[in-house]
Amino acid sequence: MIRVGHVFDRAVGWSQRVAVSQLIDRLPREEFAQFLGAIDARAVDVLGSLPAKIELLSRSGWLSLPAGPAIRRFAERHRVDVLHAWGTTAAVGCSAVRYRLDPTGLSAAPTSTEANSISRIGDDDTIRKVPLVVSLVDPGFGEREARLLRTIARPEGFAIACESGTVRRRLIERGLDDAACVLIRPGVDFAAINRTKRSGLRATLGFAEGDRVAIVHEPMTRHGGQSDASWAATLFGSGAEGLHCILPGDSREAARIARRSAGQPSVAPPVRTNGKYPFESLLSVSDVLVLAAPGDIPTTAIAWAMASRTAIIGSAVPCVAEYIAHKVNGLLFKIAKDRSTVISIAKLLADRESQARCAAAAHGQAYEVFSIRRTIDQYASLYRNLFAGAPPGRGIADPAAIG
């Protein structure tokens, strides 16, 4: 039995929630036991829908070092064999967690495969550093995060699970060992998508049968491009197309965009959901996903849109272009410095024929690349490798690269 301790920090979002929900639901229970802890109260709120208890370990916020003792006690309490940090702050808090190995302690005596991860303190104390996995979904991390990851990295018992090839490439460019950077693409639950499509959610949101629905990505931020995307959709929707725009989540940016649109009675107002519905559910019933970010963003939304037959209109930044080829499985536009993208997005919103053709192609590719079974198997292999002292990426292969 491998006992996995998941630790979350303030940066947790919907993509982490979906991923850990899949792990809880699908990792073989006869081989893995899983425990959840958070070092920030916000993480508990975001993960509240998970079918597992989440322990609030500390209220240290962005101060990760004070969380270390609480994470150590969490690991000792549950006899954790592998720690999985879902964020850089959580990773720093987990990095120094060690516990004593002896026949009467928390673990049995170390096996030969664990010998390299054990150091002796004094004459009779044996200390083991708990293997650590760090999940990283956002390729837009800065030098500070990279420096922290370089600081806590170690030759053995350490891995970074990268959501995309862009994340992995950025890490290696910033000095992380390529052997520690393991590419595990997100898994998509096709059955859950089909259930959501049949659930009547579109009608609940107030959309008529012939309406078209666009959605912007979450989390919504002032510089995330959602303002231009929603403005293009609402302006276009003021015509005869019946296009509506969903503002997901409950954020200041969503409120700001809604206020701006309310002052323009001639445009179709965006639909605010105030965090009532999961983002992946809203995405599943939308016709178009608009990604207008001027820089790299997490790509989980792209995977779910492809699987949902939701057309993708996105900025031609590296993380989007990793998956989307223009007029093959999505529509791309260029980002120009100091220039609005509203017109570019509106033109692509008008091209419904290309949207339909690309969405069909993307759906077929999603089956090949975003298999939830493969994702779970790859995480299981990663945990087994770290537990056994083997190279993290052993037996883990990237299914494909699109575009």
Legacy VTK file of the C-alpha trace (Angstrom):
# vtk DataFile Version 3.0
C-alpha trace
ASCII
DATASET POLYDATA
POINTS 403 float
0.000 0.000 0.000
1.350 3.409 -1.033
-0.004 6.230 1.124
-0.225 9.530 -0.797
-0.633 12.866 0.972
-2.030 15.670 -1.212
-1.197 19.192 -0.014
-2.866 22.301 -1.493
-2.064 25.988 -1.229
-3.889 29.210 -2.093
-3.191 28.885 -5.824
-5.499 25.881 -6.229
-8.145 26.212 -8.942
-10.657 24.220 -10.943
-8.050 22.236 -12.902
-6.423 20.948 -9.687
-9.850 20.181 -8.249
-10.764 18.099 -11.299
-7.419 16.266 -11.320
-7.440 15.297 -7.651
-11.112 14.308 -7.889
-10.176 11.855 -10.634
-7.329 10.463 -8.539
-9.582 9.967 -5.521
-12.205 8.269 -7.649
-10.034 6.112 -9.902
-6.693 5.209 -8.313
-6.858 1.528 -7.240
-7.909 1.533 -3.584
-6.204 -1.781 -2.937
-2.842 -0.205 -3.798
-3.189 3.486 -2.855
-4.529 5.340 0.188
-4.989 9.095 -0.216
-5.168 11.933 2.312
-5.852 15.629 1.710
-4.466 18.651 3.527
-4.533 22.399 2.816
-2.250 25.163 4.082
-4.741 27.900 3.198
-8.453 28.181 3.987
-9.214 29.248 0.403
-8.112 25.826 -0.835
-10.633 24.166 1.461
-13.393 26.295 -0.071
-12.313 25.578 -3.664
-12.075 21.840 -2.997
-15.241 21.625 -0.955
-17.047 19.454 -3.511
-14.475 16.653 -3.350
-15.702 13.340 -1.903
-12.959 13.307 0.738
-12.102 15.106 3.950
-9.689 18.027 3.622
-7.671 18.905 6.710
-6.766 22.567 7.227
-3.134 22.212 8.264
-2.245 25.872 8.740
-3.327 29.393 7.851
0.079 30.492 6.699
-1.103 31.787 3.321
1.846 32.542 1.071
4.335 31.914 3.891
5.210 28.301 3.106
7.986 27.674 5.628
5.770 28.025 8.729
3.517 25.379 7.153
6.376 22.851 7.184
5.837 21.567 10.747
2.087 21.199 10.137
2.726 19.269 6.924
5.243 17.073 8.762
2.648 16.241 11.414
0.130 15.505 8.626
2.628 13.139 6.979
3.429 11.409 10.267
-0.223 11.095 11.272
-1.132 9.312 8.043
2.212 7.535 7.578
2.540 9.146 4.157
4.887 7.469 1.664
4.659 10.136 -1.074
3.716 13.809 -0.746
1.954 15.454 -3.706
2.079 19.261 -3.602
-0.472 21.047 -5.804
1.338 24.377 -6.025
4.770 25.880 -5.508
4.017 27.262 -2.039
2.771 23.863 -0.889
5.862 22.267 -2.440
8.240 24.404 -0.393
6.378 23.453 2.773
6.540 19.767 1.832
10.165 19.768 0.714
11.791 19.433 4.114
9.414 16.824 5.514
11.363 13.911 6.934
10.536 11.199 9.417
12.440 8.604 11.397
12.670 5.084 10.006
12.875 2.243 12.477
10.921 -0.980 13.164
8.746 0.736 15.778
8.368 4.065 13.955
6.174 5.258 11.171
7.616 2.964 8.507
9.354 -0.351 8.302
13.098 -0.505 7.859
14.131 0.829 4.450
14.413 -1.516 1.508
17.431 -1.589 -0.764
15.610 0.618 -3.291
15.232 3.306 -0.618
18.875 3.281 0.420
19.861 6.288 -1.648
17.188 8.503 -0.058
18.253 7.777 3.532
20.759 9.684 5.616
21.948 8.791 9.124
21.923 11.443 11.831
24.222 10.444 14.736
24.745 6.784 15.580
21.243 5.383 15.801
18.832 7.774 14.072
17.701 6.996 10.531
15.922 9.832 8.744
14.050 9.503 5.466
13.105 12.450 3.245
9.596 11.817 1.948
9.427 11.608 -1.877
7.740 14.654 -3.370
5.633 15.262 -6.481
4.883 18.876 -7.472
2.017 19.460 -9.920
2.445 22.489 -12.160
-0.331 23.506 -14.577
0.512 27.114 -15.414
3.388 27.744 -17.871
3.280 31.429 -16.973
5.247 30.983 -13.744
7.978 33.508 -13.033
11.622 33.380 -12.016
10.712 33.408 -8.311
8.760 30.157 -8.640
11.487 28.610 -10.769
14.087 29.566 -8.158
12.012 27.970 -5.405
11.649 24.768 -7.431
15.391 24.667 -8.131
16.020 25.130 -4.406
13.849 22.223 -3.304
14.759 19.889 -6.185
16.907 16.886 -5.308
18.515 14.122 -7.382
16.158 11.398 -6.180
12.666 11.235 -4.722
11.534 14.382 -6.530
9.381 14.998 -9.612
7.391 17.778 -11.228
4.208 16.596 -12.950
3.808 18.952 -15.916
0.346 19.436 -17.429
1.678 20.413 -20.853
4.813 20.312 -22.941
5.015 24.093 -22.586
5.227 23.803 -18.791
7.924 21.145 -19.078
9.951 23.174 -21.575
9.749 26.326 -19.439
11.012 24.396 -16.398
13.981 22.931 -18.250
14.817 26.339 -19.728
14.911 27.702 -16.171
17.364 25.116 -14.911
15.281 22.152 -13.707
16.529 18.648 -14.481
14.649 17.228 -17.457
14.575 13.778 -15.815
12.549 15.229 -12.930
10.021 16.951 -15.236
7.399 14.353 -16.142
4.719 15.208 -18.714
1.267 13.967 -17.652
-1.480 15.509 -19.751
-4.893 16.145 -18.167
-7.514 13.429 -18.330
-11.028 14.258 -19.475
-14.154 12.459 -18.291
-16.164 12.001 -21.481
-19.018 10.324 -19.584
-19.340 13.340 -17.267
-19.436 15.657 -20.296
-22.274 13.664 -21.843
-24.222 13.684 -18.569
-23.846 17.455 -18.323
-25.026 17.946 -21.908
-28.180 15.973 -21.081
-28.755 17.728 -17.757
-30.642 20.767 -19.010
-27.983 23.167 -17.709
-28.255 25.403 -20.784
-31.959 25.935 -20.131
-31.254 26.538 -16.444
-28.858 29.303 -17.461
-31.636 30.912 -19.512
-30.507 30.031 -23.028
-33.026 29.243 -25.740
-32.619 26.229 -28.012
-31.224 28.220 -30.945
-28.849 30.389 -28.933
-25.090 30.135 -29.251
-23.017 30.314 -26.086
-19.427 31.493 -25.696
-17.392 31.187 -22.508
-14.111 32.729 -21.334
-11.530 30.827 -19.323
-11.234 30.705 -15.563
-9.701 32.149 -13.411
-10.726 35.578 -14.617
-8.093 38.262 -14.102
-7.625 41.877 -15.142
-4.815 40.976 -17.540
-6.074 37.552 -18.642
-7.751 38.730 -21.837
-11.278 37.894 -20.704
-12.357 41.524 -21.013
-11.629 41.656 -24.768
-13.105 38.192 -25.276
-16.370 38.958 -23.511
-16.627 42.366 -25.178
-16.249 40.776 -28.623
-18.889 38.180 -27.779
-21.390 40.637 -26.362
-20.964 43.064 -29.251
-21.356 40.251 -31.753
-24.332 38.934 -29.807
-26.135 42.246 -30.149
-26.846 41.292 -33.767
-29.055 38.541 -35.085
-26.749 35.681 -34.125
-28.157 35.161 -30.633
-24.666 34.780 -29.123
-24.319 34.973 -25.347
-21.179 35.051 -23.207
-20.729 33.269 -19.869
-18.531 34.836 -17.187
-17.555 31.852 -14.985
-16.622 31.920 -11.332
-17.139 34.684 -8.806
-14.412 37.293 -9.183
-13.895 41.038 -9.184
-13.060 40.899 -12.884
-16.370 39.194 -13.709
-18.200 41.871 -11.733
-16.261 44.635 -13.487
-17.034 43.295 -16.957
-20.703 42.870 -16.068
-20.918 46.465 -14.815
-19.352 47.758 -18.017
-21.832 45.854 -20.168
-24.752 47.040 -18.054
-23.870 50.585 -19.060
-24.309 49.672 -22.729
-27.996 48.809 -23.227
-27.475 48.105 -26.939
-25.338 44.998 -26.345
-26.239 41.519 -25.142
-25.257 41.400 -21.454
-22.925 38.585 -20.360
-24.262 35.875 -18.071
-22.690 35.763 -14.606
-22.820 32.443 -12.770
-21.282 33.697 -9.478
-19.448 30.417 -8.948
-22.682 28.420 -8.752
-21.674 25.874 -11.393
-18.328 24.108 -11.951
-16.345 25.592 -14.807
-16.015 22.235 -16.580
-19.809 21.895 -16.613
-20.275 25.358 -18.111
-17.606 24.589 -20.688
-19.328 21.325 -21.626
-22.548 23.106 -22.622
-20.898 26.053 -24.404
-20.474 26.327 -28.160
-17.256 28.361 -28.164
-14.336 28.781 -25.753
-12.510 32.093 -26.233
-8.939 32.246 -24.902
-7.675 35.789 -25.369
-4.772 35.670 -22.919
-1.737 37.705 -24.021
0.594 35.116 -22.490
0.742 31.472 -21.452
-2.074 30.040 -19.347
-3.075 26.587 -18.024
-4.384 24.358 -20.798
-6.861 22.105 -18.981
-9.711 24.128 -20.496
-8.449 23.322 -23.992
-8.582 19.592 -23.249
-12.150 19.786 -21.931
-13.294 22.001 -24.815
-11.891 19.584 -27.391
-13.629 16.671 -25.675
-16.912 18.627 -25.461
-17.018 19.581 -29.160
-16.736 23.179 -28.010
-15.024 25.248 -30.702
-11.821 26.970 -29.594
-10.835 30.512 -30.508
-7.506 31.390 -28.960
-4.524 33.691 -29.032
-1.528 32.188 -30.808
0.624 31.970 -27.683
2.847 28.884 -27.201
0.635 27.047 -24.708
-2.419 27.322 -26.981
-0.483 26.601 -30.168
0.836 23.403 -28.548
-2.652 21.945 -28.959
-4.382 24.083 -31.581
-3.485 24.528 -35.249
-5.303 27.338 -37.044
-8.318 26.126 -39.023
-7.395 22.498 -38.287
-8.789 21.946 -34.789
-9.375 25.556 -33.718
-9.045 29.181 -34.729
-6.103 31.355 -33.705
-5.431 35.082 -33.763
-2.258 37.034 -33.110
-1.685 39.216 -30.091
-0.404 42.688 -30.959
1.161 44.809 -28.257
-0.993 47.731 -27.099
-3.794 46.812 -29.481
-7.228 45.429 -28.673
-8.081 41.933 -29.888
-11.842 42.560 -29.930
-12.147 42.863 -33.723
-9.978 39.792 -34.357
-12.085 37.696 -31.989
-15.375 39.003 -33.423
-14.329 38.009 -36.950
-13.563 34.470 -35.836
-16.828 34.275 -33.882
-18.605 34.995 -37.166
-16.932 32.040 -38.911
-19.327 29.357 -37.740
-18.474 26.964 -40.562
-14.817 26.802 -39.533
-15.804 26.494 -35.884
-17.956 23.431 -36.589
-15.306 21.731 -38.723
-12.522 22.390 -36.203
-14.613 21.278 -33.225
-15.292 17.927 -34.900
-11.582 17.399 -35.630
-10.599 18.399 -32.091
-13.103 15.968 -30.582
-11.485 13.053 -32.377
-8.031 14.120 -31.218
-9.205 14.430 -27.614
-9.883 10.683 -27.464
-6.256 10.035 -28.393
-4.573 12.535 -26.089
-6.742 13.107 -23.006
-7.731 9.612 -21.916
-8.608 9.729 -18.227
-7.559 6.099 -17.833
-4.114 6.857 -19.222
-3.733 9.894 -16.946
-4.595 7.856 -13.848
-2.239 5.052 -14.896
0.574 7.575 -15.391
0.081 9.106 -11.936
0.046 5.614 -10.455
3.339 4.874 -12.219
4.829 8.141 -10.947
3.885 7.336 -7.345
5.256 3.790 -7.685
8.519 5.046 -9.180
9.132 7.545 -6.374
8.163 5.030 -3.704
10.616 2.480 -5.138
13.447 4.964 -5.702
13.213 4.558 -9.493
13.511 7.355 -12.090
10.251 9.382 -11.969
9.427 9.111 -15.670
10.011 5.375 -16.026
7.148 3.879 -18.066
5.445 7.247 -18.658
5.165 8.311 -22.308
3.431 11.307 -23.882
0.464 9.991 -25.937
0.809 12.594 -28.696
1.412 16.217 -29.569
-1.213 18.085 -31.550
-0.493 20.614 -34.205
LINES 1 404
403 0 1 2 3 4 5 6 7 8 9 10 11 12 13 14 15 16 17 18 19 20 21 22 23 24 25 26 27 28 29 30 31 32 33 34 35 36 37 38 39 40 41 42 43 44 45 46 47 48 49 50 51 52 53 54 55 56 57 58 59 60 61 62 63 64 65 66 67 68 69 70 71 72 73 74 75 76 77 78 79 80 81 82 83 84 85 86 87 88 89 90 91 92 93 94 95 96 97 98 99 100 101 102 103 104 105 106 107 108 109 110 111 112 113 114 115 116 117 118 119 120 121 122 123 124 125 126 127 128 129 130 131 132 133 134 135 136 137 138 139 140 141 142 143 144 145 146 147 148 149 150 151 152 153 154 155 156 157 158 159 160 161 162 163 164 165 166 167 168 169 170 171 172 173 174 175 176 177 178 179 180 181 182 183 184 185 186 187 188 189 190 191 192 193 194 195 196 197 198 199 200 201 202 203 204 205 206 207 208 209 210 211 212 213 214 215 216 217 218 219 220 221 222 223 224 225 226 227 228 229 230 231 232 233 234 235 236 237 238 239 240 241 242 243 244 245 246 247 248 249 250 251 252 253 254 255 256 257 258 259 260 261 262 263 264 265 266 267 268 269 270 271 272 273 274 275 276 277 278 279 280 281 282 283 284 285 286 287 288 289 290 291 292 293 294 295 296 297 298 299 300 301 302 303 304 305 306 307 308 309 310 311 312 313 314 315 316 317 318 319 320 321 322 323 324 325 326 327 328 329 330 331 332 333 334 335 336 337 338 339 340 341 342 343 344 345 346 347 348 349 350 351 352 353 354 355 356 357 358 359 360 361 362 363 364 365 366 367 368 369 370 371 372 373 374 375 376 377 378 379 380 381 382 383 384 385 386 387 388 389 390 391 392 393 394 395 396 397 398 399 400 401 402
